[in-house]
Amino acid sequence: MVRAATDGRYPVRVSGPLAGLVHEFRLELIGQGFTPRTAQGHAYVLAHLSRWLEQEGAAPAELGAERI
Protein backbone atom coordinates (compact mmCIF):
# COMPACT_ATOMS: atom_id res chain seq x y z
CA MET A 1 0.00 0.00 0.00
CA VAL A 2 1.28 3.47 -0.89
CA ARG A 3 0.82 6.01 1.88
CA ALA A 4 0.41 9.74 1.45
CA ALA A 5 3.55 11.75 2.02
CA THR A 6 3.41 14.12 4.97
CA ASP A 7 4.24 17.10 2.75
CA GLY A 8 1.16 16.48 0.59
CA ARG A 9 3.17 15.27 -2.40
CA TYR A 10 2.26 12.11 -4.23
CA PRO A 11 4.70 9.56 -2.75
CA VAL A 12 5.63 7.80 -5.99
CA ARG A 13 8.06 8.98 -8.65
CA VAL A 14 6.09 9.71 -11.81
CA SER A 15 7.34 9.75 -15.39
CA GLY A 16 5.81 10.86 -18.65
CA PRO A 17 4.30 14.06 -19.98
CA LEU A 18 1.92 14.57 -17.05
CA ALA A 19 4.51 13.91 -14.34
CA GLY A 20 4.78 17.57 -13.35
CA LEU A 21 1.04 17.77 -12.71
CA VAL A 22 0.42 14.77 -10.45
CA HIS A 23 1.45 16.39 -7.15
CA GLU A 24 -0.48 19.60 -7.84
CA PHE A 25 -3.51 17.59 -9.00
CA ARG A 26 -3.55 15.64 -5.73
CA LEU A 27 -3.29 18.81 -3.65
CA GLU A 28 -6.04 20.49 -5.69
CA LEU A 29 -8.38 17.57 -5.03
CA ILE A 30 -7.65 17.72 -1.30
CA GLY A 31 -8.29 21.47 -1.41
CA GLN A 32 -11.67 20.79 -2.98
CA GLY A 33 -12.64 18.51 -0.10
CA PHE A 34 -11.61 15.08 -1.33
CA THR A 35 -10.05 12.88 1.34
CA PRO A 36 -6.29 12.40 1.03
CA ARG A 37 -6.86 8.71 0.25
CA THR A 38 -9.32 9.48 -2.56
CA ALA A 39 -7.04 12.18 -3.96
CA GLN A 40 -4.14 9.72 -3.85
CA GLY A 41 -6.18 7.18 -5.79
CA HIS A 42 -6.99 9.73 -8.49
CA ALA A 43 -3.35 10.81 -8.60
CA TYR A 44 -2.39 7.16 -9.10
CA VAL A 45 -4.67 7.00 -12.16
CA LEU A 46 -3.14 10.21 -13.56
CA ALA A 47 0.37 8.82 -12.94
CA HIS A 48 -0.56 5.62 -14.75
CA LEU A 49 -1.97 7.62 -17.68
CA SER A 50 1.26 9.62 -17.82
CA ARG A 51 3.36 6.45 -17.98
CA TRP A 52 1.06 5.03 -20.66
CA LEU A 53 1.38 8.19 -22.75
CA GLU A 54 5.15 7.97 -22.42
CA GLN A 55 5.14 4.30 -23.45
CA GLU A 56 2.91 5.05 -26.45
CA GLY A 57 5.00 8.06 -27.46
CA ALA A 58 1.88 10.20 -27.34
CA ALA A 59 1.25 13.74 -26.14
CA PRO A 60 -1.72 14.58 -23.90
CA ALA A 61 -3.23 16.62 -26.75
CA GLU A 62 -3.45 13.40 -28.81
CA LEU A 63 -5.92 11.80 -26.40
CA GLY A 64 -9.28 11.18 -27.94
CA ALA A 65 -11.79 8.36 -28.02
CA GLU A 66 -10.15 6.77 -31.05
CA ARG A 67 -6.65 6.83 -29.56
CA ILE A 68 -7.76 5.53 -26.17
Secondary structure, DSSP 8 states (H G I E B T S, - for coil): -----TTSS-SS---STTHHHHHHHHHHHHHTT--HHHHHHHHHHHHHHHHHHHHHT--GGG--TTT-
